[in-house]
Amino acid sequence: MTKITTLVVTYNGINWIERCLQSLMNSSTETDIIVIDNGSSDGTQDVIKSYSSVKFIQSETNLGFGKANNVGFNIALENNTDYVFLLNQDAWIEKDTIKNLLSVITN
């Protein structure tokens, strides 16, 4: 089975993160979800922590988008993921988005 990990970097994203995570949870294709928070101060962390299946990484400092994604990539690779999907905190996916992306990659 193909293992997919989705990385979401957050920073003060309380207005969007729930819709983002919910869309991943509703995906027709299973994905591990790792959220790396860059030191939010608006309650974003509490929303993320309410999702027990989401791996939550709290950065002590704001690493920026690139370095925070690298933290997630390292965890995904340690867990033998086949594909990593990057999703912004203010974006969400349709039910078959990951399935459709996989079909393009594997055909």
N, C-alpha and C positions, 0 to 999 in steps of 0.2 A: 504494500500500500504506500502511496506517495505521502510523504510528510511535509506539511506546509506550516510555516510560522509567519504570522503577521506581526510587524513591529509598528508601534504607534508611539511617537515622541510627543509629550505634552508639556505645555507651559501655560498656566492660567487658562485652561480650556474648558472650564465648567459649563459654558454655554453649548458646547458641542460634544463632549466626550461620551455622554450617555448614548446619544444617537449613533455615534461612531461604533462603540462597543456592541450595542444592540444589533446593529446591522451585521457585524461579524458573527455574533452568536446565532443569527438567523440564516447564515450562509448555508446553501445546500452542500457545500464542500467543507469538511471539517478543517479547522485551522487552529493551531496553538496561537495564543495571543500573548505578546509581551508588551507591556507599556513601560516606557522609561520616562519618568517625570523629572523635569529640569528645575525643580524647586518652586512649584506653584504655591501661591499664597491665597487662592480663592476657593479652596475646598475641593479642587479637582481630585486630590489624592483620596478623599473620603468616598467619592463616587467610584473611583477605580477599585478601591478595596472592597466595595460591596459586591463585586463580581469575583466569586471564589475561584473560578476557573482561569482567571487572568493572572499571569505572572507579573507582579508589580515590582519595578526597580525604582527606588527613590534616590536620585542623585543629590549629593550634599551641595553641589554647586550647579549653576547653569552651564552645562557642557556645550550647548549649542546643538543644532540639529544633526550635524555630521557625526560628532563624537558620541552623542547619545545613541544614534543608530548603530554605531560600531559596538557599543556595549551590548545591544540586543543581538547583533550578528554573532558575536562571540558566544553568547548563550545558545542561540539557535544552532550553531555549528557543533557545539559540545553535545547537543541533543540530537545530532544526526539528522537535521532537517534536510529535505531535498530542495525546497524552494523557499525563498524569503520574499514576502510581500510587504512593501512599505505603504502605510496609509497615514495621511495627515490627520491630526486630531479633529479638524473641522470638515472632514469628509466622511462619507458613508458609502456602502456598497449595496447593490441590488443582490437578491438571493443567489443568482447564478453567476455573479461576476468572477469569482475565483474559478469556478468550473469552466467558464468560457476562456479565461486566461490560460488555464491548463491545456485546454484543447488546442489552442494556438501553438503552445510550446511543444506539445507532444506529437503534433501532426506534421 
